Every structure is written in structure tokens, then in C-alpha cells.
Amino acid sequence: MELQLWSLLLPLSTLSSSSSSSLSGSSLLIAATCICFAGILCCCLLHLRHLFCKHKLPPGSLGLPLLGETLQFALLRAPIGTPLPFFSSRMQRYGTVFKTHLLGRPTVVSMDPELTKFLLSNDGKLVQGYYPKVFSRILGPALTLQGASHRALRELANLSVSSSAVQKLHVETVQEHFLTCLESWRHQAAVLDAQHDFKEWVFSYSIKLSLGLAADDPTAELLMRDFFTLSSGYSSVPINLPGTQFNKVLKARQRILATITKLARLRKHKGSKEATDILDVVLKRCDESGERYCGLDVAEWIFFFVVGAFENTFLLIVNVLRFLSENAHVVNQLKRENVALRRTKTHKEKLTWDDYLQKMHFTRSVVRETLRLTNIAPYLMKESTEDILFKGMVIPRGWMVILNFSMVHLSPCYYPNPLEFDPWRWMTSESDKGSNNPDFLIPFGGGLRRCPGSPLATFEVSIFIHYLVTLYKWERVFGKDVQRDDVTCLSFPLMRNGLPLKLQPLD
Ligand code: HEM
């Protein structure tokens, strides 16, 4: 659930297309001049309102009329795992809170953990979620729920994640699933593309957990094709005309909803006593029509869970392996921990939740460190619903607020040598943490909207690491044009040329 370049540019593209279609020549010039004046007037009003107020706006610049600083924001990219120049240059100039003007809206950016946490804990009171239209078109109405409907989403999510039946299923099936997947590598070519395989593996697991479908079920394969079309859509140009990428994405979304609705009807007829997947949990909470929960179709709920579960967990696994491939000393330490744990088990005995919590400290530290450096959700967008005061500054009501986690995660103030992959930084005891306090790690958001799937995701990835390091040794293969840090510069932290590996089974 992350923001992409084109989704950010949506309001601008809509504006330019609507203003240019019906105007020509001199009338176009007059219209442009009027728009400029209107923009300048708005900027002046924005400042005037706060000129006589004892609390000042945060430092920063609102940029050009209307355009603000949107182009600098959208175009200045950086390799994943390094701070975006748009934010780092302003942090140097203005500090950790600054104002700007993005996507046609006056904006305050917070790179301050204290302010960020305060706002997250006041989600629904002082701020609410803000999502570019393209995002809510793809992800559907579940994304923008507020108030009672959002509370229903949380209740459902907590039930789905923590219901004992689903957790039991998760602990067992995730291990069976990854063992089968990793076994399939034994029969693969000498060099395989792990990034490609992980996408399929994590997707088929999400579908199993949500809808109970096995990986080789033809419906699962159809859903996979459509969900993959969807993932390519977040960065598509948001023009819904026949043949455009965005149009294909919206059609894929419709097909997915139709398929889930069909599966839900079949399941209802069958009936089941105990919930064995998320569909069962949702169906048990449905209204009398049996098709809707809190005003939303069952299919919309399940769709939203699968997107949340699949995309983010896939990105996390890919990046764990990327860091491990570059840090042999970390792999050695992981082996020590996981081989020792395996020795306490019989041949095919599964790990338990307690093993994960008590005997996999280093493995969990590797997951944490990857979350810190990868920044799968680098920032969240909110909108202020009240004037908010913070250290003598005011964030006016109705402004966009960007809570930037990645600048906190990559800051030397909180993490010594912040760009270094160092899982040991998480191994200190509670009393020694000091500035290394995990309180600064916010990969799953916080407050009312904190990711409900975080325990599932971190467990899933730790289990994957356990079986990977106890079953295989591997080497990343670099082609002659492939750089060591060949990560895409777009918002998704993915390798441009995949993640080719040369594998050797350990037994
Ligand atoms: C590495 C894995 C994951 C990351 C980094 C991640 C990140 C996030 C973040 C940052 C949010 C907050 C969005 C906001 O405030 O608007 C969120 C929300 C959400 N996530 Fe995750 N997530 C992950 C895995 C999962 C999994 C496995 C599931 C499902 C089982 C899931 C389901 C959701 C849902 C339903 C929400 C919406 C919560 C709400 O609106 O109250 N996520 N996630």
C-alpha cells in the first residue's frame, strides 16, 4: 500500500487535460493567467491567515503557484535504501518539520518521530487518511473507510489475524508451503530468478490463507494473473481508456471481485463450523443477505486483505535475500541460530510460535533491519482535520500531512551508520537500547490504522529464512551489465534485473 509516481501526479494530469481540451489561443493565455493569479492569491491567503497567529507555520517554501514543489518531489528519485534528495535537502535546510506544496495541496512533512507518533495516535481525531484517487480506484472502498466502518474493518482484521484457528493454520501451512516451494528449487536450472519465484510463492500463500485455495488450483492461477496485472498498475498512467494499462488494471480488479464473489457463494452453500481461512471469518460476520459486511461486499474485504498481505510480504522477502546475498557474515550467524534450533527438532517437526518468539532473536533482527532499510511504506499521507500545534508551530486544518518514516529510519540521529545492514543493532538488551530504541522503527504505521498483518508477515518471513538457511547455500549471480546494488529507483524496492541465484542444497 505504497504511493507511486503516477498516482502522485494524478491531480496535475487531470487538471491539465481538462483545461486544455476546450480552450484555444488567446483564451488559453487568459485562462492560464487567471489560474496563476488565483494560485498566487491562494498562497497569500494561506500565509495571511497565519500572519497574525502566535503560532507560525513550519519553515519551508510553498514553491510555484499551483504547481508548488510537486515536480521536485516526483522527479528526484534515489536508489532504495538511501534518503530521497527532496526530503534530505529540506531536512538540512529547515529541520525535521517543514512546509511545502504538493499535488495541488499545502502540505506539512514530518520527519520527526515525536510528531509522527503523536499524529498516528490521533488518527481519526486530528488527522485522517488521505489517498490519491488512482490508489482508491485500484484498492477500492475499503482503503478510505472512516469512523464506524473503519472500526468494523479493524475488528475483522484482528479476528482474521488472531483467531486461534487462523493462527494455527498459519503456523503450520506457512511451513508446509515454503518447504514445498524450496524443495522445488532442487529440480530447477543452475541459475534461477528468486525474485520471480518469491512473487508466486508469497501470492499462492496469501490466497491459501484468505480463500483456502491450493497453489495448483486453476482459480488460484487465474487470480494470480489478475493480481499481478494489478501490481503493475500502481505506476501506470491513470487514464481509463480501452487499451491503457490503467484500464487493464481496473478490468483485472473487476474479474478478481467476480471470482471471489463466486467462491464466497460456494462456501456459503457448503457451510463450515470452524473458520479455516479469512473467507470463513468474513462470512461468519456477514449481514442477513450473506453478501455484505458493514456495507461492503465480502469480495472487497478479501481483495483488500490479499493486496495488503501479498505485495508487502513479497517485497520484504526479496529484500531479505538481497541483503543476505551481500552479507555472508550475517548468513553465518543465521545458520548458527537456525541449525541449533533444528537440532532440537525431529526430522520433519515444525517450528512453533514460541520457537519464533524465544529462539529466533537474530532471525527476527534480520527481518527488522530489512524493514528499516527497505522502507516498503516510506511515508503515509494524512489530512489534518483540526489546527494542530507542535513546538510553537501550527499545521492548519485541511492541509496534507506526510508522515515520513524512511527519513527517521535512515537518520544517523537514531541509527549509527544508518545505511549499513547491521542486524546486531537490534540484539542489545532492553536496558542498553539508548538511542537505538526500536520506538523509532515504524514500518507498519501506527495508531488506529497500524497494519494488522504485521505479526503474520514477520512470522512468515522468519520461517522462510529458517528453511532457506538450513536447506541451501547460494550465491547471487551478477551479469556483466548488472551492478551490485541494482535496485529499481521507482517506489517499489525491487531488483531491475531480478535476483538470479546459483544454489546448492546443503544435505
Ligand atoms: C512487510 C509486510 C507489511 C508491511 C510493510 C505493511 C505495511 C502497512 C502499513 C504501513 C499500513 C498502514 C496504512 C495506513 O495507515 O494508511 C498497513 C495497513 C494495513 N495492512 Fe499491512 N503491511 C504488511 C503486511 C500485511 C499483511 C500480511 C496483511 C494481511 C494479513 C496486511 C493487511 C493490512 C490491512 C488490512 C491494512 C489496513 C489497516 C487499516 O486501514 O486500519 N498487511 N500495512
Boltz pocket constraint, residues with backbone or C-beta under 6 A from the ligand:
constraints:
  - pocket:
      binder: B
      contacts: [[A, 1], [A, 129], [A, 142], [A, 143], [A, 150], [A, 153], [A, 154], [A, 157], [A, 161], [A, 304], [A, 305], [A, 308], [A, 309], [A, 310], [A, 312], [A, 313], [A, 316], [A, 376], [A, 377], [A, 380], [A, 442], [A, 443], [A, 444], [A, 445], [A, 446], [A, 448], [A, 449], [A, 450], [A, 451], [A, 452], [A, 453], [A, 454], [A, 456], [A, 457]]
      max_distance: 6.0
